[in-house]
Amino acid sequence: MTKDTTTKRRPHADFSRDHMMDVAKDLKVTCSHDIPYHSDQTPATPKIERINERELTSIYALLAYVAYNQNVRQDTVQMIVEAEFGVDHIAKLRRNDYMRAIEFLVDMKMEEIIN
């Protein structure tokens, strides 16, 4: 008896960063990884934990998904998220705000925001 592995889904743990970047490319996600994560910190200020690269990639993928589904530009959605969380760039989101940002994007209805 042979197992048919063609219809078997890969477990979530098998998704690598390369796979997520491929998904982001398919969704035409624009990533600005050249933005420094901790540029606003000086030695005198307490360290604020920022989102890591995987979380940033997830946010960019979700930005692209929301923009595509609601027929708006990705940079418009990004600006709304940045304004909501008080950051000048999405890469500067605080780690504590990551899940709230995901929930905000999932619940976002551009028609209600624009009108």
PyMOL commands that place a pseudoatom at each C-alpha (Angstrom):
pseudoatom trace, name=CA, resn=MET, resi=1, chain=A, elem=C, hetatm=0, pos=[0.000, 0.000, 0.000]
pseudoatom trace, name=CA, resn=THR, resi=2, chain=A, elem=C, hetatm=0, pos=[1.497, 3.310, -1.079]
pseudoatom trace, name=CA, resn=LYS, resi=3, chain=A, elem=C, hetatm=0, pos=[0.722, 6.690, 0.356]
pseudoatom trace, name=CA, resn=ASP, resi=4, chain=A, elem=C, hetatm=0, pos=[-0.446, 9.465, -1.930]
pseudoatom trace, name=CA, resn=THR, resi=5, chain=A, elem=C, hetatm=0, pos=[1.531, 12.508, -0.835]
pseudoatom trace, name=CA, resn=THR, resi=6, chain=A, elem=C, hetatm=0, pos=[0.409, 14.832, -3.621]
pseudoatom trace, name=CA, resn=THR, resi=7, chain=A, elem=C, hetatm=0, pos=[-2.676, 16.045, -1.754]
pseudoatom trace, name=CA, resn=LYS, resi=8, chain=A, elem=C, hetatm=0, pos=[-1.064, 16.220, 1.652]
pseudoatom trace, name=CA, resn=ARG, resi=9, chain=A, elem=C, hetatm=0, pos=[-0.611, 19.721, 3.061]
pseudoatom trace, name=CA, resn=ARG, resi=10, chain=A, elem=C, hetatm=0, pos=[2.710, 20.708, 4.495]
pseudoatom trace, name=CA, resn=PRO, resi=11, chain=A, elem=C, hetatm=0, pos=[2.677, 21.426, 8.211]
pseudoatom trace, name=CA, resn=HIS, resi=12, chain=A, elem=C, hetatm=0, pos=[2.924, 25.096, 9.144]
pseudoatom trace, name=CA, resn=ALA, resi=13, chain=A, elem=C, hetatm=0, pos=[6.418, 24.600, 10.556]
pseudoatom trace, name=CA, resn=ASP, resi=14, chain=A, elem=C, hetatm=0, pos=[7.712, 23.689, 7.086]
pseudoatom trace, name=CA, resn=PHE, resi=15, chain=A, elem=C, hetatm=0, pos=[7.100, 27.183, 5.715]
pseudoatom trace, name=CA, resn=SER, resi=16, chain=A, elem=C, hetatm=0, pos=[10.480, 28.791, 5.406]
pseudoatom trace, name=CA, resn=ARG, resi=17, chain=A, elem=C, hetatm=0, pos=[11.391, 32.441, 5.016]
pseudoatom trace, name=CA, resn=ASP, resi=18, chain=A, elem=C, hetatm=0, pos=[12.071, 31.775, 1.322]
pseudoatom trace, name=CA, resn=HIS, resi=19, chain=A, elem=C, hetatm=0, pos=[8.551, 30.407, 0.918]
pseudoatom trace, name=CA, resn=MET, resi=20, chain=A, elem=C, hetatm=0, pos=[7.075, 33.507, 2.583]
pseudoatom trace, name=CA, resn=MET, resi=21, chain=A, elem=C, hetatm=0, pos=[9.161, 35.769, 0.349]
pseudoatom trace, name=CA, resn=ASP, resi=22, chain=A, elem=C, hetatm=0, pos=[7.846, 33.863, -2.695]
pseudoatom trace, name=CA, resn=VAL, resi=23, chain=A, elem=C, hetatm=0, pos=[4.286, 34.407, -1.439]
pseudoatom trace, name=CA, resn=ALA, resi=24, chain=A, elem=C, hetatm=0, pos=[5.063, 38.086, -0.912]
pseudoatom trace, name=CA, resn=LYS, resi=25, chain=A, elem=C, hetatm=0, pos=[6.429, 38.331, -4.470]
pseudoatom trace, name=CA, resn=ASP, resi=26, chain=A, elem=C, hetatm=0, pos=[3.306, 36.651, -5.831]
pseudoatom trace, name=CA, resn=LEU, resi=27, chain=A, elem=C, hetatm=0, pos=[1.194, 39.242, -4.019]
pseudoatom trace, name=CA, resn=LYS, resi=28, chain=A, elem=C, hetatm=0, pos=[3.545, 41.986, -5.273]
pseudoatom trace, name=CA, resn=VAL, resi=29, chain=A, elem=C, hetatm=0, pos=[4.455, 43.085, -1.760]
pseudoatom trace, name=CA, resn=THR, resi=30, chain=A, elem=C, hetatm=0, pos=[6.752, 46.050, -1.611]
pseudoatom trace, name=CA, resn=CYS, resi=31, chain=A, elem=C, hetatm=0, pos=[9.224, 45.625, 1.221]
pseudoatom trace, name=CA, resn=SER, resi=32, chain=A, elem=C, hetatm=0, pos=[11.560, 48.311, 2.429]
pseudoatom trace, name=CA, resn=HIS, resi=33, chain=A, elem=C, hetatm=0, pos=[14.079, 46.241, 4.333]
pseudoatom trace, name=CA, resn=ASP, resi=34, chain=A, elem=C, hetatm=0, pos=[16.654, 49.016, 4.040]
pseudoatom trace, name=CA, resn=ILE, resi=35, chain=A, elem=C, hetatm=0, pos=[14.927, 50.970, 6.819]
pseudoatom trace, name=CA, resn=PRO, resi=36, chain=A, elem=C, hetatm=0, pos=[16.898, 50.605, 10.057]
pseudoatom trace, name=CA, resn=TYR, resi=37, chain=A, elem=C, hetatm=0, pos=[14.837, 48.956, 12.770]
pseudoatom trace, name=CA, resn=HIS, resi=38, chain=A, elem=C, hetatm=0, pos=[16.266, 50.833, 15.730]
pseudoatom trace, name=CA, resn=SER, resi=39, chain=A, elem=C, hetatm=0, pos=[17.352, 54.164, 14.225]
pseudoatom trace, name=CA, resn=ASP, resi=40, chain=A, elem=C, hetatm=0, pos=[15.262, 56.206, 16.662]
pseudoatom trace, name=CA, resn=GLN, resi=41, chain=A, elem=C, hetatm=0, pos=[17.040, 54.881, 19.746]
pseudoatom trace, name=CA, resn=THR, resi=42, chain=A, elem=C, hetatm=0, pos=[19.967, 56.489, 21.464]
pseudoatom trace, name=CA, resn=PRO, resi=43, chain=A, elem=C, hetatm=0, pos=[21.995, 54.969, 24.305]
pseudoatom trace, name=CA, resn=ALA, resi=44, chain=A, elem=C, hetatm=0, pos=[20.145, 57.187, 26.805]
pseudoatom trace, name=CA, resn=THR, resi=45, chain=A, elem=C, hetatm=0, pos=[16.656, 55.979, 25.832]
pseudoatom trace, name=CA, resn=PRO, resi=46, chain=A, elem=C, hetatm=0, pos=[15.255, 52.671, 27.018]
pseudoatom trace, name=CA, resn=LYS, resi=47, chain=A, elem=C, hetatm=0, pos=[15.301, 49.907, 24.416]
pseudoatom trace, name=CA, resn=ILE, resi=48, chain=A, elem=C, hetatm=0, pos=[12.012, 49.505, 22.592]
pseudoatom trace, name=CA, resn=GLU, resi=49, chain=A, elem=C, hetatm=0, pos=[11.601, 46.098, 21.030]
pseudoatom trace, name=CA, resn=ARG, resi=50, chain=A, elem=C, hetatm=0, pos=[10.612, 46.322, 17.379]
pseudoatom trace, name=CA, resn=ILE, resi=51, chain=A, elem=C, hetatm=0, pos=[9.057, 43.644, 15.213]
pseudoatom trace, name=CA, resn=ASN, resi=52, chain=A, elem=C, hetatm=0, pos=[11.511, 41.184, 13.733]
pseudoatom trace, name=CA, resn=GLU, resi=53, chain=A, elem=C, hetatm=0, pos=[12.043, 40.463, 10.040]
pseudoatom trace, name=CA, resn=ARG, resi=54, chain=A, elem=C, hetatm=0, pos=[9.554, 37.581, 9.893]
pseudoatom trace, name=CA, resn=GLU, resi=55, chain=A, elem=C, hetatm=0, pos=[6.857, 39.662, 11.543]
pseudoatom trace, name=CA, resn=LEU, resi=56, chain=A, elem=C, hetatm=0, pos=[7.617, 42.519, 9.149]
pseudoatom trace, name=CA, resn=THR, resi=57, chain=A, elem=C, hetatm=0, pos=[7.280, 40.163, 6.167]
pseudoatom trace, name=CA, resn=SER, resi=58, chain=A, elem=C, hetatm=0, pos=[3.938, 38.961, 7.539]
pseudoatom trace, name=CA, resn=ILE, resi=59, chain=A, elem=C, hetatm=0, pos=[2.716, 42.537, 7.906]
pseudoatom trace, name=CA, resn=TYR, resi=60, chain=A, elem=C, hetatm=0, pos=[3.783, 43.367, 4.334]
pseudoatom trace, name=CA, resn=ALA, resi=61, chain=A, elem=C, hetatm=0, pos=[2.028, 40.266, 2.997]
pseudoatom trace, name=CA, resn=LEU, resi=62, chain=A, elem=C, hetatm=0, pos=[-1.147, 41.169, 4.860]
pseudoatom trace, name=CA, resn=LEU, resi=63, chain=A, elem=C, hetatm=0, pos=[-0.915, 44.785, 3.637]
pseudoatom trace, name=CA, resn=ALA, resi=64, chain=A, elem=C, hetatm=0, pos=[-0.769, 43.494, 0.065]
pseudoatom trace, name=CA, resn=TYR, resi=65, chain=A, elem=C, hetatm=0, pos=[-3.644, 41.093, 0.659]
pseudoatom trace, name=CA, resn=VAL, resi=66, chain=A, elem=C, hetatm=0, pos=[-5.896, 43.790, 2.145]
pseudoatom trace, name=CA, resn=ALA, resi=67, chain=A, elem=C, hetatm=0, pos=[-5.013, 46.244, -0.624]
pseudoatom trace, name=CA, resn=TYR, resi=68, chain=A, elem=C, hetatm=0, pos=[-5.717, 43.665, -3.330]
pseudoatom trace, name=CA, resn=ASN, resi=69, chain=A, elem=C, hetatm=0, pos=[-9.020, 42.493, -1.831]
pseudoatom trace, name=CA, resn=GLN, resi=70, chain=A, elem=C, hetatm=0, pos=[-10.315, 45.999, -1.200]
pseudoatom trace, name=CA, resn=ASN, resi=71, chain=A, elem=C, hetatm=0, pos=[-9.043, 47.460, -4.468]
pseudoatom trace, name=CA, resn=VAL, resi=72, chain=A, elem=C, hetatm=0, pos=[-6.835, 50.171, -2.966]
pseudoatom trace, name=CA, resn=ARG, resi=73, chain=A, elem=C, hetatm=0, pos=[-3.131, 50.924, -3.190]
pseudoatom trace, name=CA, resn=GLN, resi=74, chain=A, elem=C, hetatm=0, pos=[-0.847, 49.126, -0.783]
pseudoatom trace, name=CA, resn=ASP, resi=75, chain=A, elem=C, hetatm=0, pos=[0.854, 52.349, 0.285]
pseudoatom trace, name=CA, resn=THR, resi=76, chain=A, elem=C, hetatm=0, pos=[-2.556, 53.778, 1.258]
pseudoatom trace, name=CA, resn=VAL, resi=77, chain=A, elem=C, hetatm=0, pos=[-3.213, 50.826, 3.555]
pseudoatom trace, name=CA, resn=GLN, resi=78, chain=A, elem=C, hetatm=0, pos=[0.324, 51.116, 4.935]
pseudoatom trace, name=CA, resn=MET, resi=79, chain=A, elem=C, hetatm=0, pos=[-0.113, 54.831, 5.708]
pseudoatom trace, name=CA, resn=ILE, resi=80, chain=A, elem=C, hetatm=0, pos=[-3.345, 54.096, 7.599]
pseudoatom trace, name=CA, resn=VAL, resi=81, chain=A, elem=C, hetatm=0, pos=[-1.608, 51.433, 9.705]
pseudoatom trace, name=CA, resn=GLU, resi=82, chain=A, elem=C, hetatm=0, pos=[1.349, 53.732, 10.381]
pseudoatom trace, name=CA, resn=ALA, resi=83, chain=A, elem=C, hetatm=0, pos=[-1.020, 56.512, 11.486]
pseudoatom trace, name=CA, resn=GLU, resi=84, chain=A, elem=C, hetatm=0, pos=[-3.007, 54.133, 13.703]
pseudoatom trace, name=CA, resn=PHE, resi=85, chain=A, elem=C, hetatm=0, pos=[0.128, 52.963, 15.522]
pseudoatom trace, name=CA, resn=GLY, resi=86, chain=A, elem=C, hetatm=0, pos=[1.976, 56.289, 15.558]
pseudoatom trace, name=CA, resn=VAL, resi=87, chain=A, elem=C, hetatm=0, pos=[5.058, 55.226, 13.603]
pseudoatom trace, name=CA, resn=ASP, resi=88, chain=A, elem=C, hetatm=0, pos=[6.665, 56.861, 10.599]
pseudoatom trace, name=CA, resn=HIS, resi=89, chain=A, elem=C, hetatm=0, pos=[7.442, 53.513, 8.972]
pseudoatom trace, name=CA, resn=ILE, resi=90, chain=A, elem=C, hetatm=0, pos=[5.851, 50.096, 9.333]
pseudoatom trace, name=CA, resn=ALA, resi=91, chain=A, elem=C, hetatm=0, pos=[9.228, 48.571, 10.276]
pseudoatom trace, name=CA, resn=LYS, resi=92, chain=A, elem=C, hetatm=0, pos=[9.193, 50.636, 13.456]
pseudoatom trace, name=CA, resn=LEU, resi=93, chain=A, elem=C, hetatm=0, pos=[6.122, 48.923, 14.903]
pseudoatom trace, name=CA, resn=ARG, resi=94, chain=A, elem=C, hetatm=0, pos=[6.621, 47.884, 18.505]
pseudoatom trace, name=CA, resn=ARG, resi=95, chain=A, elem=C, hetatm=0, pos=[6.718, 44.176, 19.176]
pseudoatom trace, name=CA, resn=ASN, resi=96, chain=A, elem=C, hetatm=0, pos=[3.805, 44.582, 21.618]
pseudoatom trace, name=CA, resn=ASP, resi=97, chain=A, elem=C, hetatm=0, pos=[1.695, 46.058, 18.799]
pseudoatom trace, name=CA, resn=TYR, resi=98, chain=A, elem=C, hetatm=0, pos=[2.304, 43.237, 16.304]
pseudoatom trace, name=CA, resn=MET, resi=99, chain=A, elem=C, hetatm=0, pos=[-0.841, 41.181, 17.043]
pseudoatom trace, name=CA, resn=ARG, resi=100, chain=A, elem=C, hetatm=0, pos=[-2.976, 44.306, 17.326]
pseudoatom trace, name=CA, resn=ALA, resi=101, chain=A, elem=C, hetatm=0, pos=[-1.672, 45.423, 13.910]
pseudoatom trace, name=CA, resn=ILE, resi=102, chain=A, elem=C, hetatm=0, pos=[-2.598, 42.035, 12.416]
pseudoatom trace, name=CA, resn=GLU, resi=103, chain=A, elem=C, hetatm=0, pos=[-6.087, 42.275, 13.917]
pseudoatom trace, name=CA, resn=PHE, resi=104, chain=A, elem=C, hetatm=0, pos=[-6.421, 45.872, 12.688]
pseudoatom trace, name=CA, resn=LEU, resi=105, chain=A, elem=C, hetatm=0, pos=[-5.551, 44.809, 9.130]
pseudoatom trace, name=CA, resn=VAL, resi=106, chain=A, elem=C, hetatm=0, pos=[-7.885, 41.799, 9.212]
pseudoatom trace, name=CA, resn=ASP, resi=107, chain=A, elem=C, hetatm=0, pos=[-10.775, 43.982, 10.405]
pseudoatom trace, name=CA, resn=MET, resi=108, chain=A, elem=C, hetatm=0, pos=[-9.956, 46.931, 8.104]
pseudoatom trace, name=CA, resn=LYS, resi=109, chain=A, elem=C, hetatm=0, pos=[-12.796, 48.071, 5.853]
pseudoatom trace, name=CA, resn=MET, resi=110, chain=A, elem=C, hetatm=0, pos=[-11.545, 50.791, 3.523]
pseudoatom trace, name=CA, resn=GLU, resi=111, chain=A, elem=C, hetatm=0, pos=[-15.088, 51.883, 2.583]
pseudoatom trace, name=CA, resn=GLU, resi=112, chain=A, elem=C, hetatm=0, pos=[-15.757, 52.827, 6.209]
pseudoatom trace, name=CA, resn=ILE, resi=113, chain=A, elem=C, hetatm=0, pos=[-12.417, 54.589, 6.613]
pseudoatom trace, name=CA, resn=ILE, resi=114, chain=A, elem=C, hetatm=0, pos=[-12.654, 56.596, 3.390]
pseudoatom trace, name=CA, resn=ASN, resi=115, chain=A, elem=C, hetatm=0, pos=[-16.341, 57.542, 3.679]
for i in range(1, 115): cmd.bond("trace and resi %d" % i, "trace and resi %d" % (i + 1))
show_as sticks, trace
zoom trace
